[in-house]
Amino acid sequence: MSIGRIGLIIGMIFTLFSCVETENAKIQAGEIFKDTDGNPINAHGGGILLHEGTYYWYGEIKQGETWRVPYLEWECYRCKAGGVNCYSSKDLVNWKNEGVALTAVKADTTHDLHTSKVIERPKVIYNDKTQKFVMWMHIDSEDYQYARAGVAISDNPQGPYTYIQSMRPNGAMSRDLTLFKDEDGKAYHFYSSENNKTMHVSLLNDEYTAPSGTFKRILEMESREAPAVWKHEGKYYMISSGCTGWSPNPAQISICDSVMGNWKTVYDPCVGQNSKKTYFSQSTYVLPNPNRKGEYIYMGDRWNKTNLEDSRYVWLPLTFENGKAKIEWQKEWSID
Ligand code: GAL
């Protein structure tokens, strides 16, 4: 083989490897994540659905001016409710913009989805029986006194989602929320209730569109919000934040043997510098790392309270060491 040909082959191999490297971009914690078009991903307070080999990331659209609600004493910064965006990915690193999954309402000022309201923390699960994708979200008024959970459904993961209604589940306030679908197909709605003092876990009906009526008060008077729930080696885990609005605070892990059991708050999983501020982030979702068995991905929001559109994402590895969950800061890391 001629030297020229060997050079060509080496060049081709090199190009092949550099292409692979570009595709498997790393996660940059605390930075702007860009979609495959090169635009900033706008999906805050988000959640992930894995459906038929594709990941869907749903999150709040935060767009436009941020202002502080003048008549409230607490730091109620907000921007117009923008609805819910959806992105899809095969590898959790390269995200394609699937567009707006749930559209905010511009005309009807009384509608739950009106831009003057609050649409936060959307989470989607798939119902195998009805074959519908079901989205739950925190619906509120600008002063956060409406305190309700909203539900929308779709035939497709990326939407469009049709809004059904909002409710106070089991007659109680519902603000920050998450959904958890167990291996047996039962699904649960966790929500900060009783003025964010106590959390509730509510078993959903068979369609996942309303509470079944069975619920439990958990983490009584612990003032936890931003819950994310996952299952590891037969136990249920929750990571949550304290209640300091958009400002970061220490995270806590709570554990339970069954979803509706006696949840116990046990420790802060974060270690090292800035761990007491959860590395300037607030939890929103935890998902298994598909490439590392027994490891998870912590998804958090780094809120920029005075410019909410500029909020960033903090995704970090969540590992278990001697049976204990641990999150450690890594500016740049690879999930595979
Ligand atoms: C946080 C909550 C956010 C948002 C914010 C409003 O505590 O986790 O989702 O509601 O308060 O100040």
Residues whose N, C-alpha, C, O or C-beta is under 5 A from the ligand:
A	BS01	GAL	E75 E120 D176 E225 A226 T244 G245 W246
